[in-house]
Amino acid sequence: MYDGSMTVTDVRVELEAAVAELPAALRDHVLRVVTEARRLAHQHGVDEDRAVIAALGHDLYRAHVEGKLLAEAEVAGLSVSSEERSHPILLHGPLGALDMAGRFGIADEEVLAAARYHTNARAGMGVLEKLIFVADKIEPEKARAVPAFVEARAVADQDLDSALRLILEHQITRALDRGWPLHPDTVAARNELLEG
């Protein structure tokens, strides 16, 4: 899971320290996502350590301003889509995943993918990726304001795919209502669920 320079406990402690430095509201959100990820990991047979590490790292870059996200993505050599260029906040997951690999030595590709795709989703998501995507949306404070997230929370313990579909459909409807471009990864993830 890691590059060998740190143990799972070391990585978790380092990530917890990084999360403690986030703005208070974001820090509290991350900790609620960790709680949801633990719970869902037990329900769906996912390794709890992997779920916790992914949850701790998923929003490391969420507080960065849009200009900084774009600049860091370019420095890192990330391919930036037109959707990400028009809404740079979408880059916080990919940049966080790069940071998790670089600064924390995380080499587990699914843990990194869970952080990378927790905002948009994608086709071909593994169980851990789905779990983090769902946990991020159904944590109590976020779910309270969005009926689709409340519904997803109600089904997530039994069926991650149903929860994922409810959330994706909400995101697509919201983007359409606001005149935002649809991220192709979100559309691909929903289409895959419909075909599956």
Protein Blocks (a to p, Z undefined) as FASTA:
>chain_A
ZZolacfklmmmmmmmmmmmpcfklmmmmmmmmmmmmmmmmmnopafklmmmmmmmmmmm
mmpcfklmmmmmmmnopacdfklmmmmmlmmmmmmmmmmmmmnopabfklmmmmmmmmno
pehiafklmmmmmmmmmgmklmmmmmklmmmmmmmmmommlmmmmmmmmmmmmmmmnopa
cdfklmmmmmmmmmZZ
